Amino acid sequence: MTPPTHLDGARVLAWAWSDQPFGHVTNEHGGAPTAIHGLAVCRYADEARIYRFSCDAQWETVQDDLYASADDAMRQLPAQYRAVAAVWHTP
């Protein structure tokens, strides 16, 4: 599933999608873990830094991480997101 052009106000530079979750993010309030189906490398218009958003099945952002470059954001996936190999696409 293709993401929108912007997530959380940031432009999508690259994205990966899997019908099977890449992994799960635990809920800080003790709720059920959220399956991560979308990964998006994004940049806000007023920032040089890059964000990697971890998204649910509706491209809702669940978690983000900050990186110096888009390549770093795509290469440095945490172990929790390696259940399925990420295939990156550009819009």
C-alpha positions as CSV (number, residue, x, y, z in Angstrom):
1,M,0.0,0.0,0.0
2,T,1.4,3.4,-1.0
3,P,1.6,6.0,1.7
4,P,0.3,9.5,1.5
5,T,2.8,12.2,0.3
6,H,3.1,13.5,3.8
7,L,3.0,11.8,7.2
8,D,2.6,13.9,10.4
9,G,3.3,17.0,8.2
10,A,6.7,15.6,6.9
11,R,7.3,14.8,3.2
12,V,7.8,11.1,2.5
13,L,11.2,10.5,0.8
14,A,11.1,6.7,0.8
15,W,8.9,4.0,2.1
16,A,8.5,0.3,2.6
17,W,5.3,-1.7,3.1
18,S,4.6,-5.3,4.1
19,D,1.3,-7.2,4.5
20,Q,3.1,-9.2,7.2
21,P,4.3,-6.9,10.0
22,F,8.0,-5.8,10.0
23,G,7.6,-6.1,13.8
24,H,5.6,-4.7,16.7
25,V,5.8,-1.7,19.0
26,T,4.7,-2.2,22.5
27,N,2.1,0.2,24.0
28,E,3.6,2.4,26.8
29,H,0.3,2.0,28.7
30,G,0.4,-1.8,28.8
31,G,-2.0,-2.3,25.9
32,A,-1.6,-4.8,23.0
33,P,1.5,-4.3,20.8
34,T,0.9,-2.5,17.5
35,A,1.9,-4.2,14.2
36,I,4.2,-2.1,12.0
37,H,3.3,-2.6,8.4
38,G,4.8,0.7,7.0
39,L,8.1,2.3,7.3
40,A,8.6,5.8,6.0
41,V,11.7,8.1,5.7
42,C,10.5,11.6,5.9
43,R,11.7,15.2,6.2
44,Y,9.9,18.3,7.6
45,A,10.3,21.3,5.3
46,D,12.1,23.4,7.9
47,E,14.6,20.7,9.1
48,A,17.7,19.1,7.7
49,R,17.3,16.0,9.9
50,I,15.6,12.9,8.6
51,Y,12.9,10.9,10.5
52,R,12.0,7.2,10.0
53,F,8.3,6.7,10.9
54,S,7.0,3.3,12.0
55,C,3.4,3.1,10.9
56,D,0.4,0.8,11.4
57,A,-1.7,-0.7,8.6
58,Q,-3.4,2.7,7.9
59,W,-0.1,4.6,7.7
60,E,-0.7,6.2,11.1
61,T,2.6,7.0,12.8
62,V,3.2,4.9,15.8
63,Q,6.9,5.7,16.5
64,D,9.7,7.8,15.0
65,D,13.4,7.9,15.1
66,L,15.8,10.7,14.1
67,Y,18.7,10.2,11.6
68,A,21.4,12.3,9.9
69,S,20.6,10.9,6.4
70,A,17.9,9.0,4.5
71,D,20.4,6.2,3.9
72,D,21.1,5.9,7.6
73,A,17.3,5.7,8.3
74,M,16.8,2.9,5.8
75,R,19.9,0.9,6.8
76,Q,19.7,1.2,10.5
77,L,16.5,-0.7,11.2
78,P,16.2,-2.0,14.8
79,A,16.1,-5.7,15.4
80,Q,12.3,-5.5,16.2
81,Y,11.6,-4.5,12.5
82,R,13.5,-7.3,10.9
83,A,10.7,-10.0,10.8
84,V,10.3,-9.1,7.1
85,A,13.0,-7.6,4.8
86,A,12.2,-3.9,4.0
87,V,12.1,-3.1,0.3
88,W,12.4,0.6,-0.1
89,H,10.5,2.7,-2.7
90,T,10.7,6.3,-3.6
91,P,7.5,8.4,-4.5
